[in-house]
Amino acid sequence: MNVKLSLFALLLLSSSINAQTSIQLSSSEIKLQLEKLNVTGSVLYIAAHPDDENTRLLSYLSSERKVRTGYLSLTRGDGGQNLIGSEQAEQLGLIRTQELLAARRIDGAEQFFTRANDFGFSKTSEETFRIWNKEQILADVVWVIRKFKPDVIITRFPGDARAGHGHHAASSLLAQEAFVAAADPGRFPEQLKKVQPWKTKRIYWNTFNFGGNNTTSEDQMKIDVGGYNALLGKSYGEIASESRSQHKSQGFGVAKQRGEAYEYFALLNGPGAKNDILDDIDLSWGRIKNGTEIRTLINKINQNYDIKAPQQSVPDLIQLHSLLSLTNDNQFKDRKLKEVANLILAAAGIWVEAYSTQPFVSIGEGVPLRIQAISRYNLNPALTIFHDGKQLGQNVTLTSNKLETIEGSVKANQLSQPYWLAEKHSIGEYTIKDNDLIGNPENPNPLTLSFTLNIAGKDVSFRRPVVYKFTDPIRGEVYRNLEVTPPVISEIQSSQYLFSDNKPKEVAIKLKAFKDKASGVLNVSLPRGWKIQPSSAAFQLANKGDEETFTFTLSPEAKAESGKLKAEIKMAEGSFSKALHTIQYNHIPAITWFPESEANVIKLDIKTEGRNIAYIPGAGDLVPDALRQIGYSVTSLTAAQASAMDLSKFDAIITGVRLYNIEPQMKQLNAKLLKYVENGGILLVQYNVSQPLVLNNIGPFPFGISRDRVTEEDAKVTILQPANRIFNYPNKITEADFQNWIQERGIYYTTNLNEKYQALLSMKDTGEKEQTGSLIVADYGKGRFVYTGLAFFRQLPAGVSGAYRLFVNLITK
């Protein structure tokens, strides 16, 4: 059957599709979900970052105790380091959001967020709350609690220094305050238009023993969470290891754990429990009026379930669906109705999805749509498709094992964009205008169709998002979001343009059409003191997918102000100033978003010497591109390439961040690099962490790597040796060069220095002792060895002038 439809719809905000769009469960997975129907309890786990969650406990609660389980991460991990690529800040947050969702698909929990931004390492909760708007983030936590309605809340951390990170401690303090505030109708009363106050029974701290910090004790409550689930064929330790290993940007792949494993709990508030965190909580249907009838029917379904013939449970599941529809208890009704509808589809062997054959659609443009459905058993259900309350096309009867295809078209009217990136934001939190979105890990689904399935004489409703599906010759069938784009996007070919003199530079801006017959004018705006020729360019792109690159000449005047160069497209359809960026890694769905089409333009007071630089990348950073911007010729080399070539032609060699943590060949290459130094070269090694290192002695003389850092980006910096050549040639370095740094001064400073090293800088966070391990140098033979924990990998891509000047001095003979 091939039914032609015309679908006119609003495609809501989207970011990425996480898996197939139709529920498909094995018979044993159906059985586990049937057992979970009889449990009404819920537990919410709260911490600060991706990877803070206890995946073993989450999987145990979800699949052994069968309670609804959620993880509220206050941030998306935007401020961390990236071990798989060069993405930082918001881009890293996009990656870690998807890694968390991948983890939740394995351990069975749900994922939530607040609007808090991970601004980098913080040493105390007081420091954290100076940057976060505490009341706003607290409101977000209360909102999630009131929506999720947990019986128990668990924090990963205590609210004091034992947490080891200011964000960690802050997450516990916020959880404890929200535990009380969520039950108080006087707190955040504006939320009560959508949710009701909620009283959680108790809040526990899940104590821990890691990193040399043991907060557990045998007088605390403990639970063995290391059991085995026969329906899943795995222990909770094995599930947890698979889940945690999804945090690949943090290098958290772990071995599978088997056997008994105890988790410990300390009560923070609420009535204590003797044996179990869920003691004295009715987890059954006895907590609602007609719960006895519901519980009896669910017991019958479970007792009669035939793992070889799951379709035999469909009539009773349909009866359960009708029974749930009659209850007035909204705490469980909507969620359990969705669970039962999914189980009816899974048990009946019914598969339904809606997808596009193209990945992008311009605002207001049509996109081809295909709806496919199949029923694997001889139940002959009738499928009806709706959008916005209106039936689309005719009913389709699904005969046994015959795939039905329905074709149509879609119109989309709103730009796809992760909701937390839609507006400019402060360092502390994202700007989110629609508070209903708070908590959501992603945007609401893209264009969503409603379906009604008439099966065994009863109607069951469900929804499906419209996605993009294609076949990759290596990966096979792949799903992505259907993205809604501007009619034309503009891509500035460099993220920043740095000028050490007044010589003009070329600026290339590429336009790409996402509709046919796209025409308009490309305008370029600049901060004060800059000239660009021409100031605009007319374009005509005949076909969707066409591209054209325009070249402009940019030059600074005497008093040019640093700022943003912005590309803006004016068309009959409106004005658009968006680029299109995509992140692709095999362990997560492709991520697409639309940042502003802009670049930094910076006038630097800088002198450079030497031109030929070798760069050996580590975990990923943008330093090579930054150096090219100021005139260096940078050759990127793998460790293997560096081992095989003559390095004497380079004026300096730089190693990328964490290179000595991730590249085994550095054990052999390092001796060659030190020989290069001995013969007169300069080797600059950027930060590494102390464990694991591929070799202990990186430099020509011993030194250690600590966990010391200075997180206040405006911390006072003292130059310890002002007369040192490094601070005088080719640029005169003063304390003014440490202004306008971002996020932090540096991380993982050196310690236990051999006497032949010189520590060049001193700095400290408020209330702490001076740190002198951020930058060390040693003369070795005819050359110089430099090791630095200063966060150049953040400062240079951000265009921090003083960081450029100091970096140039470090690599100048």
N, C-alpha and C positions, 0 to 999 in steps of 0.2 A: 504494500500500500504506500502511496506517495501523495500526501496531502499538502497543498500549497497554502501557506499562511502569510499574513502581513502583520508583523508585530511592531508596535510603536511603543517604545518604553524609555524610561530614564535609567541609564546605566550609572549606578551609584559609585562612590569612591571605591577604589580597589588597590591592592598591592600585590598579592601573590596567592595562587591556589596551592594548597598543600598536598593534595592527593587526588585520586579519582573522585568524581562528584557523586557517585552512586554507592550506597552502602553495600558492601560485599563481605559477608562473614562466613567462616567455616561452621560446620555443625557444632563443634566444641565451643567456638566463640559465641554462637547463638545461645548455647546452654549457659555460659557464664553471664551473658546479658540477661537471660531469663531469671537467674538467681539474684542478680542485682535489682530486679524490679521490686523485690520484697523488702528492700532496705531503703529507708527514707532519710537516714542520717547524712551529715556532711561535715567535712573538715577543711579549713582554709589554712594553708601554710604561707607565712609571710617572711620575706627577706628583701635584700636590696638590689641584687644583680642577677643576671643570667649566670648560672653555675652555683649560686648560693644554695639552691634547693637540695633537699635530701631525697634523691630519686629512689632510693631503696624504700624509704618510708612512704613516699607517694605511691609507689607500685603496690606495696603491701596494703595500704589503706584502700586503694581503688579496687584491687582484684582479690584480696583475701577478706578484708572486712566489708568490701563491696559498698562503701559509702561514697557519695559524691565527693571528689577530692579536687581542690584547686590550689594553684600556686600564684600568689600575688608578688610579683617582682616590682619594687618601686620604680626601678629604672630599666632601660633597655641595654645597659652596658656600653653606652656610647663613649665613655672616657677611658676605656681599657686599651691594651695593646692587641695587635692583630698578628697572629702567627701564620696566616695563610695568604695574606695579600697586603696591599698598601692602603686599604680603606681605613679611614679614621673618622671619629666624631659621629655625625648622624648616619654616615654610610655604614660604619661599624655597628651602630645600633640597629640598622635594618637587617644586617646579617645575623646578629645575635637574637633578634626577635624570631627569625625563621629557625634558628637552631633550637630555641626554646620550644617552638611549636613542634619541631621534629622530635624533640625529647618527649613532649607530652603525648604524641601519637604512640609512643612506645610504652610509657609507664601508665597511661590511662587517665592522667589528671587533666584539668583545664587550666588555661593560662590567662592571667590578668596583669595589667600594668596601671600605674598612676601616670601623671604628667611629669614627674620628676625627671630631670636630666642628670645623667652621670657625668659630672663635670671633672672627674678625675679623682685620684686618691685624696682622702680626707682623714686626718688623724684623730679628730674628735667629733662628737655629735654637735657640739657648740659651733665648730667651724662649719659643719654641714648646714646647720640651720641659719647661719649667716648668709648662705647662698641660696638654699631652698626657701621658698615661702612656706613655712611650716604649717600655717593654718590651711593653706590651699591644698597641700599634699595630704594633710590629715583629713580634709573633706573628701578627697578622692578615696582614701582608705575606708572611711565610713560609708561612702557610696557603694563600694564593692561589697562590704560586709552586709549592708542592707539589701543588696540585690542577691547575693549568694546565699545568705542566711545560714552561716555555719553553726553547727552545734558546738564545735570546738575550734579554737584558733591555736596555731602552733607557730612560734617564732624560731628562726634558725639561730639567732644571736641574743645575748643579753644586752641591756641598755647601757653598758659601761665599757671600760677600756679592754675588758676581756674579749670584746667583739673583734678587736684588731683592725678596725677601719671605722671611720666616722660615719659612713653610710650604713654600715652594719648596725652600729649602736643606735643610730637614728631610726632604722627600720623597726627595731624592737620597741623603742620609746613610742613611736607612732602607733604601732600595733596595740600596745598596752593602753594608750590614751583612746584609741578608736574603739577598743573593747567596751569602754564605758560610754563614750560619746554616741555610738551607734544605737544604744538603747534609750537615749535621752532625746525626747521630741523637741527639747529646747536647743539642741545642737544641730546646726545646719538645717533649720526648718524648711528652707526652700526645696530641699530634696523630697519632702513629704508629699509633693504633688505627684511624684512618680513611684516612690517606695515608702515603706513604713518602718518605724523604729524596730530594731531587732536586738534581742537579748541573747547573746551567746552564753552558753553554760559556763565555760571556763577557758582560760588561756594558759598554755604551757610554753616553756622554753625547751626546745630539743637540744639538750646539752651535747657536748662533743669532745672528742679526743683526737686532735690532729694538729700538725704544725708545732708539736711540742707543747701544746696547751690542752691540758686535760681538765675539763670542767664537769666530768661525770663523777658520781660516787654511788656506792652500793645502797645508800639510804634513799636514793631517788627511785621513782617508779621506772621500771624497765620492761621492755617488750621484745620478744624474739621475733624479728621481722625477716628472718632468713629462710622461711618455709618454701615449699615447692607447690606449684599450681599445675595439677595434671591436665586441666583443660587447655592451658597454654603451653605445657611441655617445658616449663622453665621455672627456676626458682626466682624469688624476688631480687636476690642478689644479681642473678644473670640479667634480668630485665633492667635493673638499675644501671648496670654497667653499660648496656647497650644505649640506654637513655642518656647517661652522662657523656658517653663518647660522641654524642651529637654536637658537643661544644667544641667544635674543631678549630674555630678561630682562637681559642684559648689553649689549644694543645692538651685537652683533657681526655684523650682516649685512655681507657682503663681496662685492665684485665677483668674477666668475668669472675664474680665471687659466688661461692657455693658454701652451703652449710649454715649453721646457726649464726645469727648476728643480732646483737642487742642494741636497741636504741633507748636512751635515757631521757627522762623528762623531769623538769622542775616547775612547780606550779607558780604562776605569776599573779593570777587573780581568779576569783570565782571559787566555788566549793571544790575542795580536793576530792580525789578519787583514790580508792584503796588498791585496786588491782589493774585498772586499765583506764586510759584517757577517756574512753567512752562510757565509763560506769555511770549508772543512774540516768542514762539518756535513752528514751524510747526510740529505737531505730526502726520500729515496725510501723505498719499501717494503723496501729491502734491509736496513733496521735491525731487521726481525723475521724469525723462522725461515722461515715459509712465504710470505715477502713476494714472492718471485719470481713465484709463481703468481698472486698478487693483482695485482701490477703488470702482468703479461702480459694478464690479463683486462681490466683498466681501459684499457690501451692499445687493445685490440680494440674495446671499447665506444666509445672516442673516435674511432677510425678509421672505424667503421661508422655513426656517428651521422648521421642524416638530419634536418636542421633542419626539414624540411617534414613529417616523420613521426616524431616523437620516440617514439611508442608502439612502434616497431620495436625499440627498445633495451631494452624491458621484460624479455624473457626473459633477456638477459645480465645485466641489473641484478639480477634475482632470483637468478641463479647467483652473482653477486658477493656478494649478501647471505648466501647459504648458506656461501660460502667464508669470509667474515669471521666468521661465527658459530663456525667451528671453531678459530680462532686463540686461543691462550692469552695473547696480549699485551694486557693490559688498558689499556696506555697509549693505544692508538688504537681498540681494539675498539668500545667503547660509542659513542664519538663518531662514528666512521665508519659504524657500523650505522644510527645515526639519520640521517646524511646520505644514505646509500643508500636508506633507507626513504622519505625525503622525495622523493628523485629518482624512485623508482618511482611514487609518487603523482603527481608532476608530469608525468612522461613519459606515464603512463597516462591523464592527464586526469581524475584522480579528486579530488573535492572533498568533504570531510566536516567538519561542524562541529556543535557542541552549544550551544544558547543558551536563555536564558530570555526571556520576554516582559515581565518586570517587573524593575526595577533593584535592588530591595531585598528581602531576606527576613529575617524575625525569627528569632533563634536558636530552633531546634526546630520551626519552621514549614515547611510545604511550599511549594514554588515550582514553577509550571508549567515544563516542560522540553520542548524540541523538538530532535530530532536530524535533520539533513538530509544527504543524500548523493547524489552523481551521478557517473556515469562517462561521459566524452565519447566514448569509443571502444567498439567492439564486442568487449570483452574479457570481459564477463559475470562480473566477480569477485563472490564471496560475502563479505558483511560481517557480522561477529559483534561484539556489544557486550558488554563486561565491566565490572564494577566490583568491586573488592576480590576478584578471582579468580573471581567468579561470573558466569555468562552471564546476560544480561538479554534476555528475549524470544527470538524466533526469528532464524535467519539471514536476511539480506536479500540477494537477488541484484540487482545493479545492472545493469539492461539499458541499452543504448546511449541516452544523452542523456535519460534519464527521471529526474526528481527524486523521490527517496523521502523520506517524512517519517515519523518515529517520535516519538510523544508519550509523556510520562511526568511524573513529579514528583520533587522533590528535598527532602531534609531537611538542614538545616545546623545545626551545633552549636558553632561557634566564631566569635567576633567578628572581623570584618575590621578590620585595623589594620596600617599599615606596621610591619614588625617592629622597626625601630630606634626607633620612637616608642611602643612598648608599655609602656615603663617610664620613670620619672623618670630624668634623666641629669645628669651634671656638666657644667661648662662645656667640659671637654676632650674627652669622648667619650661616645657613646651607650652605654646599658646594654643588653647583649644576652645573654640567658640561654642561648639555644641557639646554641652556637658553630658548629654546622653551617651556620647561615644567613650567617655572615661571608663577605663577598665578593659575595653576591647583590645585584644592583641593586634588586630588588623582592622581595616575598614569593613563596614557591612559588605556582604557579598555583592559582586557585580550584578548586572541585570538578572533578576530572579523570576522564574516562572512558577506558578502554582499548579499542582496536579491533584486530581481526585481520582482515586482508584475504586471502582465498584467491584467488590469481591465478596462472594458468598452473600450477595444481597445487601451489603453494607458499604457505605462510603468511607474511605480513609484518605485524608488529605496530607500532602507533603510538598516540599519546595525543592527546587534545584536551581543553582546559579548557572548562568551562561558563561562558559569558559572558552579558551582557545585550546584546541587539541591538535597535535601533529605527530607524525612518526619520524623518529630520528633513526638513521641507519645503524647506530651503535646502541643507543639507549632504548630503542623501541618506542612505545606509545608514551608521549609526554604531555602533561597538562600545564597550562599557564593561565594567568588571568587574561581576560579580554581587556585591553587597555584603551582608554579614551584619551585622545591626544588633541592638541591644538591643530588647526588646519596645516600650519607650517611651524616647524621648530627651528631654532637657531643654535648652532654650536660654535662657540669661540674656541679656536684651536689650541689656545694655551690658557691655563688657569690664572697666570699672572704675567705681567710685563714689567721688568725691572730695568731701570735706567741709571747707569753710573755716570752718564754724560748726557749731552743734549742731542746726540745722534738719533735720527728717527728709526723706528722699527716698523716692520710690516705686521698687521693684524689681519688674520684670515678668519672669516666667519662663514660657516657652511650652513646653508638652508636645505631643509628636506621637507617635501610635500607629503601630506597624509590624505590628500584629496586631489581629484582632477581639477584642472583649470584654477590653480591657486596663483593669485597675483596680488601685489601690494608693494609697499616700500619698507626697506630695512633702514632703520635709524640707529645711530650710535650716540649715546649720551656719556659724558665724562665729568669728572670733578674739575674744580677750578684750576686753570693754569696749564691745560693740555689742548693741543690742536690735533685734529684728525681730518684727513683728506681722502676721499670726499666725505661729507658728513652724512650722506644717505645714498641708497642705491635702490632703483626700481627692479622688480623681479617678476618673471612670469614662468611658472612651472606647469607644464602642460598635463603631466600625468602623475598619479599617485606613485610615490617612490622616487620621483625625480629629485636630483640634488644639484645645487649650484653654489660655488664658493666665490665670495667677494673679498677682495684684498683692499685694505685701507692702510694709510701711512699715519703713524702715531708719533708725536714728538712732544717733549715737555718744554714749557717756558721756564724762565728763571725761577719763579716762585710756584712751581707746580705742586699741588697738594695730592698726597696719596689718597686713593679711594677706589671706586668701582667704575669700570667700563661696562656699560650695559647695552645689550642689543635688544631692540624693540621692533616688532613687525606690526605694521598697520595694514589692515585689510578691510574689505567691506563687511566681513563677519565680526570685526572688532580688533582690539589690540592684543598682541601676544608677546610675551617676553620669557618664554620657557625653552630650556634645553631638555633633552631626553637622555637619561643615564640608565644603564642596566648593569646589574651585578649578577654574575653567573658562577656558581660552584655546584658540583655534582651532588653534594649532600643536602642541598636545600633547593626549593623552587627558584626560578629566575625572579629577580626583583627589578621592577621598573618604577622610576619616579621622575618628576619633572622639576628640577631646581631652576632658579632664576638663571637666565643666560647672561652671565656676568663674569668679569675677571678682575683681579687686582691690578691696578696701575700704581707703581711705586717709584719715586725718585730717591735713589740711594746716594748718600755721601760715602763713596767707597772706592778704594783703590785695590787692584788685583795684580798679582804677579804669578808667573807660571801659568801654563795653559793646559797641560796634558795630565789628566787625572784618570786613575783606574778605580772603579767602584765594584766591590764584591758584595752583591745584595745578600741580606739576611732574611729575616722574617717578612720584610716588606716595608718600604718607605718611599717617600717622594724626593729625597735629597738629591739624587742625580739630576732630575729635571730642574730643580732649584738652582743648582750650580751652572747648568747650561744657560740659564736665564741671565747670568752675569758674565757670560763670555767664556766659560771653561769648556774645553773639549773633554767630555766624560765618556770613557769606554767601560761599559758594564761587562764584567767577566764572571763566569762561574768559577768555583774553586778549582775545578778540573782544568779549565782554560788557563787560569793563573799559574797552575802548577806546570803547565807545558810550555810557557812562553817566557821570553826575556822581559823582565819587569823594569830594566834600567832606564827605559825610555820615558817612564812616567815621572812627573815632578812630585807626585804624592799618590799614595794608595789609601783608600778609605774603605772600611768594612761596615756593612749595614747592621742595623739593630739586630741583636740576638744571633748573629752569625755563628758564634762559637757555641750556641746552644743547639743549633739545628743542623749543622753541616759537618758530618763525620770527617770529611776530607781535610778539615782545618787542622787535624792532628798532624798531618804530614806537611800541609802547606805552610803552617805557621813558621817553621824553621826557615823556609825560603823567604818569607816576609821579613823576618828579623835580619836575615843576611842582606836583604835589600836596604834596610835601615842602616846596618853597619857600613855599607858601601856608600852611604850619603843620602839615602831617601828619607821621606817622611811617611810614617804609617800612623793613621788616625783610626782608632778603634772606638766605635760607638757602643752604647751600653749593652751588657749581657746580664742575665740573672745568674745567681751562684750555682743553681742546680737545675738541670744537669748541664755541665760543661763537657765538651769533648776532650779538653785537656785543661789541666789546672794552671799551668804557667803560660799565660797569653803573652806577657811582656818579656823584655830581655832580663828583667829582675823581678823577684817575687812581689806580688800584692794580692790582696783578697777582694772579694766583691761582697758587699753587705746588702741589707734590705733598707739602708738609710736613704732618705729622700727629703726634698724640700718641696712641699706641695703648694705653698703660697707663691703664686706667680709674681707677686710684687715684693717678695722678701728682699730685704736689703742685701746687696752683694758687696763684699769687700775684696778689692784686688790686693793680694798679699805681696806681690812683687811688682810694683808699678814700673820699675826700670827694666823689667824683663823684656827682651826683644819681642816676645809674643804680643805684648800689649802696646807696642809702639811701631810695628812694621808689618805691612805697609799702611795700617790704619792705627791711629791713636785711640786706644780703648779706654773709656772712662766709665764711671758708674751710670752715666746717661745711656750707655749701650744696653743696659739691662732693664730699660723701661719698655712697657707695652708687650712683655712676654705673655704667652697664653698658657692656661691650664696648670702649669707647674714649672719650677726651675729645672728639676732633674730627678732621676730615679736610680736606684741601685748603685749608690756611690761606693768608691773604693775604700779599703781599710787595710791595716797592717802593712803599710808601705815599706819597702826596702829604702834605705837611706839615700839611694841614688835617684829616687823620684823627687820631684818638686811639686808640692800642692800649690796651685796658683790662685784659688778663690776660696773665700769663706762665706757662709750664709747659714741661715737658720729659720725655721718656722717660729712663730710667736710662742714664747715661753719655753723654748727648747735650747739645747746647747749648740754651739757653732759646729757646722759640718764643713770639713775641708777636703772631702773626697770626690767632689764633683768634676774636677779637671786636674789631671796629673800629667807631667811630662818628664822624660828622661833623655839625656844625650846618650847615644849608643854608637860607638865608632864615629863615623863621620855624619851620622844622621840623627833623626829625632823620632822618638816613640811618644805618641799621645794616646791617652785613654780618657774618655769623658762619659759621664752619666748625664750631662746637660741634655735637655730634651730638644736638641736641634731638629730631630725628625718631626717635631710639631711646629717649631718656630719658623723654619725656612719655608715650608709650604704656605704658612700664614703670612709671609712677607715681613717678618719682624726685622727691622733694619739693623739693630745692634747685633742680633744673632748672626746675620750675614757677615758683618764686619769682623766679629771675633772668629768665626769659622774660617774665613779667608786667611786671617793671620796664622791660624793653627796649621794650615797646609802650605804656608809660604816659607821658603828656606831663608 
